[in-house]
Amino acid sequence: MAVELWQTQVAFAIGILGVYAGWKGTISKMTGFYDLAGAVKHLVYGLVSGMLLAICVDRIILSSVILAYLNIVSASIFAILIGAAETAFVMFLLARPRVASLRASPPYGWALGLGIGSMQASYLIYRLFDKQLQYSEYSGVNVVSLTMAFAIALVSCLGHALPASWQGSRILESSRVRPFIISAIARGALTMCLILSLFVPLTLLLTAPAIVLAWRPAQTSWLPSGMTPAAKQAFRRTTRQSHRHRMASDERIRGQVVDSEE
């Protein structure tokens, strides 16, 4: 057995940490503005579907690349097809009348993407921990592979959550075809970068510009797009107050009296 049980558990634990990072910085701030129970349900949908998609990526692309059955062009085409399948599934879940009527498609899409990304990351990390991974100088459990594992988990979770949230916001505007095409291509490119990172870790840097560029509109536009104008204003005010309170807590000297405006 190439990968021991504890190594498998570590691989999936690291993958799930990506969910925590993506949830803590976004969905957790929306408590009271959206139905978080629905977001958790879509997270579970993402975990289940993400494992199925990860198996497809492994069996169709990664295994074929290792055995030299596919070149980079053929692998990219299969990656886009798998990305299209994921995009269609995301659109199906987020465009359901019950979800669309609640205008909860953007945050539910974010949670769904986190689940899908975490499982795909977990499967790739599992393969990375295999010392018999051909053509990779970083396989096995070591400091380098563990660092790569955390980077893969973060990139995969955010890389799948961002287009899913964008799809959700476009669904509220009755736009489906253009987001479908762009999201499928983006997911295909992300899949190829994650696979190639097992052999050339610097490939992950190719995803950084897209994630950085998409992060701000996701927080300021896509995720709050389902809120009413009054709810958006209250959400932004709550976010600013939370930031000020956190800064005041960090700067406060113990024993000093705290003055509050409220």
Residue, then its C-alpha position, 0 to 999 in steps of 0.5 A: m500500500a503506497v499511502e498509509l491510512w494516516q497519510t490519507q487522513v492528513a490529506f483530507a484534513i488539509g483539504i477540509l482546512g481550505v473550507y474553513a479558510g473560505w468559510k471564515g472569511t466570507i460566509s461567516k460574516m453573513t450570519g443573519f443576512y442569509d440562511l446559513a443552514g442552506a449554505v451548509k446543505h450546499l457545502v455537503y452537496g459540494l463535498v459529495s459531488g466534488m469527490l466524484l469530480a475528483i475521481c474523474v480528474d484523477r482517472i481521466i487526466l492525471s493517470s493518463v498524464i502519468l502514463a503519457y497517454l495524453n499530451i497537454v492539449s488533450a488533457s486541457i480539453f478533457a479538463i474543460l469538459i469536466g469543468a463544463a460538467e461541474t458548471a452545469f451541476v452548479m447552475f442546476l443547483l443554484a437556479r432552482p426556483r426555491v434557491a432563486s426565489l430566496r436570492a441566495s444563489p451567490p452565497y450558496g454557490w460559494a459554499l458549494g464551490l468550497g465543498i467541490g474544491s476541498m474534495q478535489a484538493s484532498y484527492l490531489i494531495y493524496r496522490l502527492f503523498d504517494k512516494q511512487l508518483q511518477y515524474s514528481e520530485y516532491s512526492g511523499v510526506n515531507v516539508v515541501s509536500l506539506t507546504m504544497a498541500f496547504a497551497i493546493a487546498l487554498v487555491s482549489c477551494l477559492g478557485h472553485a468558490l469564486p466562479a460558483s459565486w459569480q454564476g449565482s450572481r449572474i443567475l439572479e440577473s437571468s444570465r446563463v450562457r456566457p457565465f457557463i462558457i467562462s466558468a467552464i474554461a476557468r475551471g478547466a484551467l484551474t484543474m490543469c494548474l492544480i494537476l501540473s503543480l504536483f510536478v512543478p509547484l510554481t504552476l500554482l502561481l499562475t492562478a494567483p492573478a485570477i484569484v486576486l482579481a476576482w476576490r474583491p468583486a466577490q466580496t463587494s458585489w457577487l456575494p451581497s448581490g441577492m440582498t435588498p438595498a437596505a440589507k446591503q447597507a446594514f451588511r456593510r455597516t456591520t462589517r465596518q463596525s466589526h473591523r473597528h471593534r477588532m482593531a480596538s480590541d487589538e490596540r486596547i491596553r489591559g485595564q484601560v476603560v473602554d469608551s463605546e459610542e453605542 
